[in-house]
């Protein structure tokens, strides 16, 4: 069983032509991924107003894809409206915040307000982290009651700060996808924060899942660690159906 907590649907402005959900399913099949949580690229890089509802027909047609509703901390009135409109569909299991595209760093007051809104809806959120903002995000998570956050990318090049971030709150989990990962980083992080705090994410379709899967294989996880990292932590945090 593999649950991918960091996927995307739709075309990118990079030099790729990936847009159709068939591309998501193809790489999922290639890598043995059972379920992928996806946000609409249009909502992440352009506008949640049009991007979030555009994902609905895709989720209805593809039960292996579950939705992450994109929230821009600068537009919380829009976010609140879309949460009320889209959550009742049952197709969205979490939210997504991209700190850079939304101009809202992990440790900002705007991030705190966005996390409070999502906590009020009992919705976990995947937050893009890059650099030292991963520690600032941890401080904000510690201040916002009830929020459940997954820090994407382990902070990128600032991955050695993960243990410090993990110490600040027990409601912050971590996801390791990165296009140019440093050797040994996943084993190093696991040995310091434990397998209960890490979950698999790929950044597909921007990055092929094989990149992160290879890094995890190199970490030589035990059977118990593998179960937690590859699906159980995700099932618990995002409250997904437990596999038979």
LOMAR-191115 format. One record per residue (C-alpha): x, y, z; chain. Coordinates in pm, 1 decimal. Example, Ala and Ser with C-alpha at 12.3 -4.5 7.8 and 13.67 -1.06 7.14 Angstrom:
REC         x         y         z  ch
REC    1230.0    -450.0     780.0   A
REC    1367.0    -106.0     714.0   A
END
This chain:
REC         x         y         z  ch
REC       0.0       0.0       0.0   A
REC     131.1     346.0     -94.2   A
REC     -43.6     677.3     -32.2   A
REC     111.9     978.1    -204.9   A
REC      21.4    1294.0     -10.6   A
REC     176.8    1539.8    -256.5   A
REC      42.4    1524.1    -610.0   A
REC     -89.9    1774.1    -863.7   A
REC    -333.7    1774.1   -1151.4   A
REC    -314.3    2003.2   -1452.8   A
REC     -59.5    2169.6   -1682.8   A
REC     253.5    2340.2   -1552.5   A
REC     418.2    2655.5   -1685.0   A
REC     748.2    2464.3   -1684.1   A
REC     867.7    2276.5   -1993.6   A
REC     616.1    1994.0   -1952.4   A
REC     292.2    1909.6   -2126.6   A
REC     138.9    1712.0   -1839.5   A
REC    -226.0    1798.9   -1787.3   A
REC    -455.6    1497.3   -1807.9   A
REC    -535.7    1279.2   -1507.2   A
REC    -426.2     982.8   -1717.9   A
REC     -68.5    1099.7   -1655.7   A
REC    -123.4    1080.6   -1279.7   A
REC    -263.6     729.8   -1305.8   A
REC      14.5     614.9   -1537.9   A
REC     293.5     707.9   -1296.8   A
REC      92.5     574.9   -1004.4   A
REC      66.8     239.1   -1176.1   A
REC     436.6     245.0   -1266.1   A
REC     530.0     303.3    -902.2   A
REC     264.9     100.4    -720.7   A
REC      87.8     405.3    -573.4   A
REC    -267.8     325.5    -465.1   A
REC    -397.2     671.4    -371.3   A
REC    -268.2    1018.5    -457.0   A
REC    -375.4    1345.8    -295.5   A
REC    -379.1    1615.1    -563.8   A
REC    -416.4    1990.6    -585.2   A
REC    -503.2    2174.0    -905.4   A
REC    -196.8    2340.8   -1056.4   A
REC    -418.1    2628.7   -1171.1   A
REC    -518.2    2691.5    -810.1   A
REC    -160.1    2671.6    -682.5   A
REC      14.1    2898.0    -934.0   A
REC    -268.2    3116.6   -1063.6   A
REC    -603.6    3138.3    -887.4   A
REC    -789.2    2915.5    -637.2   A
REC   -1117.1    3076.1    -748.5   A
REC   -1111.2    2890.8   -1081.4   A
REC    -860.7    2615.8   -1004.8   A
REC   -1025.1    2444.5    -708.0   A
REC   -1365.9    2380.3    -868.0   A
REC   -1195.4    2269.1   -1190.2   A
REC   -1063.6    1969.4    -998.3   A
REC   -1411.6    1841.0    -907.8   A
REC   -1490.5    1643.3   -1227.1   A
REC   -1144.9    1483.7   -1214.7   A
REC   -1197.8    1363.7    -857.9   A
REC   -1544.2    1232.8    -942.3   A
REC   -1406.7    1034.2   -1235.9   A
REC   -1091.1     903.1   -1065.5   A
REC   -1151.9     756.3    -717.5   A
REC    -778.3     691.2    -670.1   A
REC    -726.2    1069.3    -667.6   A
REC    -836.5    1265.2    -359.8   A
REC    -845.5    1642.0    -345.3   A
REC    -634.2    1901.9    -168.3   A
REC    -816.0    2235.5    -170.7   A
REC    -568.6    2517.6    -236.5   A
REC    -583.6    2806.5      10.2   A
REC    -417.1    3144.1     -41.3   A
REC    -365.0    3300.3     304.2   A
REC    -412.6    3643.3     146.6   A
REC    -766.8    3553.0      36.6   A
REC    -929.2    3389.1     336.4   A
REC   -1279.8    3509.0     250.4   A
REC   -1252.6    3317.1     -77.6   A
REC   -1107.9    3018.3     107.4   A
REC   -1394.4    3016.3     356.1   A
REC   -1649.0    3033.0      75.3   A
REC   -1485.5    2746.9    -114.8   A
REC   -1452.3    2534.7     197.3   A
REC   -1826.2    2568.3     254.2   A
REC   -1900.9    2490.6    -109.4   A
REC   -1653.5    2211.5    -186.8   A
REC   -1602.1    2017.4     136.4   A
REC   -1958.1    1877.9     137.1   A
REC   -1875.4    1692.2    -187.4   A
REC   -1655.5    1459.0      19.2   A
REC   -1391.8    1470.9    -254.4   A
REC   -1141.7    1690.1     -67.9   A
REC    -950.4    1534.1     222.1   A
REC    -711.3    1819.7     296.6   A
REC    -581.6    2159.0     192.4   A
REC    -267.0    2285.8      20.3   A
REC     -79.4    2610.7      82.0   A
REC     217.9    2710.2    -132.3   A
REC     406.8    2967.9      69.9   A
REC     597.3    3119.7    -223.0   A
REC     322.1    3149.8    -483.1   A
REC      90.2    3287.8    -214.1   A
REC     352.9    3526.3     -75.0   A
REC     289.4    3392.3     275.1   A
REC     597.3    3247.0     451.7   A
REC     560.4    2957.1     690.7   A
REC     608.0    3173.7     998.9   A
REC     384.2    3462.3     894.1   A
REC      71.7    3597.0    1061.9   A
REC    -118.5    3523.1     740.3   A
REC     -18.2    3157.4     768.4   A
REC    -143.5    3145.6    1126.4   A
REC    -482.4    3284.5    1019.2   A
REC    -507.7    3033.8     732.5   A
REC    -421.7    2741.0     958.1   A
REC    -678.3    2855.8    1213.9   A
REC    -945.5    2860.5     942.7   A
REC    -853.9    2509.8     828.5   A
REC    -841.3    2380.7    1185.4   A
REC   -1195.2    2511.8    1234.6   A
REC   -1296.5    2284.1     945.7   A
REC   -1088.6    1997.9    1091.7   A
REC    -889.2    1985.2     768.8   A
REC    -520.2    1884.8     754.1   A
REC    -297.6    2089.5     525.2   A
REC      11.5    2023.9     315.5   A
REC     234.6    2334.4     327.1   A
REC     521.7    2400.7      87.0   A
REC     840.4    2469.0     284.6   A
REC    1172.6    2584.0     146.2   A
REC    1454.9    2708.7     359.4   A
REC    1442.5    2820.7     720.1   A
REC    1069.7    2890.4     702.9   A
REC    1017.4    2529.0     809.0   A
REC    1106.6    2631.9    1166.6   A
REC     881.0    2936.9    1150.6   A
REC     599.1    2713.9    1030.0   A
REC     653.2    2482.5    1326.2   A
REC     623.1    2776.9    1564.6   A
REC     295.1    2881.7    1401.8   A
REC     157.5    2526.1    1414.9   A
REC     238.6    2513.2    1786.1   A
REC      35.2    2831.8    1838.5   A
REC    -276.7    2727.0    1643.2   A
REC    -491.5    2480.7    1834.3   A
REC    -610.1    2176.8    1642.9   A
REC    -418.6    2231.6    1321.7   A
REC    -255.1    1932.7    1149.5   A
REC      20.6    2022.6     902.8   A
REC     250.0    1830.0     670.5   A
REC     566.3    2022.2     579.1   A
REC     642.4    1945.9     216.2   A
REC     998.6    1895.0      88.1   A
REC    1153.9    1879.2     439.4   A
REC    1239.8    2244.1     383.6   A
REC    1442.2    2161.2      71.9   A
REC    1807.1    2253.9     130.3   A
REC    1730.2    2328.4     495.7   A
REC    1639.2    1966.8     573.6   A
REC    1887.6    1952.2     867.2   A
REC    1644.3    2184.6    1049.5   A
REC    1368.3    1919.3    1051.1   A
REC    1453.8    1785.8    1400.6   A
REC    1438.7    2138.9    1540.3   A
REC    1100.7    2194.1    1374.7   A
REC     971.0    1859.6    1501.2   A
REC    1061.8    1948.1    1859.8   A
REC     836.9    2254.0    1853.5   A
REC     507.6    2069.9    1805.4   A
REC     369.1    1718.8    1771.0   A
REC     111.8    1833.7    1511.8   A
REC     364.7    1877.7    1233.2   A
REC     455.2    1593.4     997.1   A
REC     706.8    1592.7     714.4   A
REC     717.8    1489.2     349.1   A
REC    1050.2    1445.7     162.6   A
REC    1004.0    1499.8    -213.1   A
REC    1276.2    1701.8    -386.4   A
REC    1407.0    1695.6    -744.2   A
REC    1773.0    1700.5    -632.0   A
REC    1778.6    1519.4    -294.7   A
REC    2089.6    1508.1     -80.3   A
REC    2223.8    1155.4     -21.5   A
REC    2131.9     999.8     312.0   A
REC    1890.4    1272.1     412.7   A
REC    1583.7    1049.8     471.6   A
REC    1767.1     804.7     698.4   A
REC    1922.7    1095.5     887.5   A
REC    1583.4    1258.7     943.7   A
REC    1409.8     931.4    1036.1   A
REC    1670.3     850.5    1298.9   A
REC    1604.2    1184.8    1467.6   A
REC    1226.8    1232.8    1445.9   A
REC    1100.1     874.0    1416.2   A
REC     893.8     713.4    1138.7   A
REC     564.8     834.5    1289.0   A
REC     635.9    1187.4    1162.8   A
REC     727.3    1117.5     798.3   A
REC     499.6    1033.5     505.0   A
REC     553.1     967.1     136.8   A
REC     495.1    1240.1    -121.3   A
REC     617.6    1266.5    -478.9   A
REC     532.8    1613.2    -621.8   A
REC     390.8    1432.4    -925.0   A
REC     327.6    1522.8   -1196.2   A
REC     603.2    1780.9   -1173.0   A
REC     850.3    1517.9   -1047.3   A
REC     826.7    1146.6   -1120.9   A
REC     753.7     948.6    -800.3   A
REC    1054.6     725.8    -871.5   A
REC    1282.4    1004.3    -742.9   A
REC    1142.8     994.4    -388.8   A
REC    1084.1     620.3    -396.1   A
REC    1451.8     571.1    -477.5   A
REC    1557.0     796.0    -190.3   A
REC    1334.0     603.5      48.5   A
REC    1467.3     270.0     -75.0   A
REC    1821.4     395.6     -11.6   A
REC    1720.7     468.7     349.3   A
REC    1661.8      94.2     403.1   A
REC    1345.2     125.4     609.2   A
REC    1242.6    -160.8     832.9   A
REC     904.4    -322.5     766.4   A
REC     747.4    -123.8    1052.1   A
REC     900.5     204.1     930.4   A
REC     789.1     136.6     575.2   A
REC     426.9      79.2     679.7   A
REC     416.3     408.0     868.7   A
REC     591.7     618.3     606.0   A
REC     430.8     473.4     294.6   A
REC      65.9     478.4     403.1   A
REC     -34.0     452.8     768.3   A
REC      67.6     804.3     874.8   A
REC    -117.4     949.8     575.8   A
REC    -428.6     744.3     649.5   A
REC    -428.0     865.8    1010.0   A
REC    -359.9    1235.3     943.0   A
REC    -588.7    1272.6     639.8   A
REC    -845.6    1027.1     779.8   A
REC    -853.4     810.4     472.9   A
REC   -1020.5     468.8     462.6   A
REC    -795.7     206.2     616.1   A
REC    -698.0     -56.1     354.7   A
REC    -830.4    -406.7     401.5   A
END
